[in-house]
Amino acid sequence: MSATWTCRARVWLKGLVSAIISGAAGAVAVMIVDPQHFNVHEGWPDLLLLATVAGVLGGANYLRAHPTPWDGIEERRNGSVTIGRL
């Protein structure tokens, strides 16, 4: 594999992680809007569920816009790897 492919995969992975964190961080905004129901002391299960769902949706949205960098990779019989579409 080439260094360019590794760099692109690293950038793609960082983008996916940041999308998940960004989606989960949206739960903080809900704490501000509805502090009675979503708080750290008694409402943490609801807050955790909301952060998880928002993080999954953020990650799915990123994957829709940026497919995996492994699309278009063809491995040949001699062991060389050809990257088609990145």
C-alpha atoms as one frame of an Amber mdcrd trajectory, in Angstrom:
protein
   0.000   0.000   0.000   1.176   3.459  -0.720   1.764   6.259   1.731  -0.884
   8.332  -0.048  -3.519   5.685   0.641  -2.511   5.470   4.305  -2.691   9.248
   4.636  -6.134   9.329   3.007  -7.382   6.550   5.260  -6.093   8.421   8.310
  -7.843  11.635   7.217 -11.046   9.697   6.551 -10.914   8.030   9.981 -10.283
  11.348  11.740 -13.244  12.836   9.887 -15.485   9.967  10.967 -14.434  10.264
  14.611 -14.943  14.030  14.593 -18.426  13.615  13.079 -19.376  11.168  15.834
 -18.017  13.470  18.554 -19.770  16.463  17.019 -23.078  14.630  16.917 -22.737
  13.479  20.512 -21.794  16.980  21.626 -25.206  18.131  20.437 -26.568  16.534
  23.598 -25.050  19.437  25.541 -27.391  21.798  23.707 -30.333  19.686  24.821
 -29.151  20.036  28.435 -29.456  23.793  28.024 -32.910  23.616  26.434 -34.445
  21.077  28.863 -32.369  20.891  32.054 -35.215  19.276  34.035 -35.257  16.133
  31.917 -31.697  15.980  30.525 -29.171  16.598  33.279 -26.021  14.952  34.542
 -27.384  13.946  37.946 -30.751  12.226  37.453 -31.272  12.331  33.700 -27.930
  10.894  32.625 -29.409   7.703  31.053 -31.564   9.826  28.736 -28.654  12.130
  28.046 -26.383   9.184  27.239 -29.013   7.698  24.923 -29.442  11.016  23.149
 -25.674  11.457  22.763 -25.357   7.912  21.380 -28.151   8.360  18.849 -26.835
  11.761  17.769 -23.315  10.350  17.432 -24.510   7.428  15.310 -26.494   9.788
  13.087 -23.470  12.091  12.740 -21.272   9.143  11.782 -23.844   7.843   9.295
 -24.135  11.272   7.716 -20.347  11.424   7.331 -20.286   7.966   5.755 -22.990
   9.000   3.309 -20.927  11.991   2.173 -17.517  10.264   2.353 -17.591   6.553
   1.485 -14.848   4.373   2.864 -11.374   4.860   1.386 -11.277   1.126   0.687
 -13.766   1.490  -2.198 -12.013   0.800  -5.463  -9.082  -1.187  -4.090  -8.152
  -4.191  -6.179  -5.636  -6.749  -5.008  -3.861  -8.646  -7.747  -2.495 -12.163
  -7.651   1.110 -11.005  -7.322   0.269  -9.138  -4.119   0.326  -5.623  -5.527
  -2.569  -3.354  -4.640  -4.211  -0.976  -7.096  -6.286   1.866  -5.763  -9.024
   2.848  -8.135 -11.206   5.609  -6.735 -10.109   7.580  -3.690
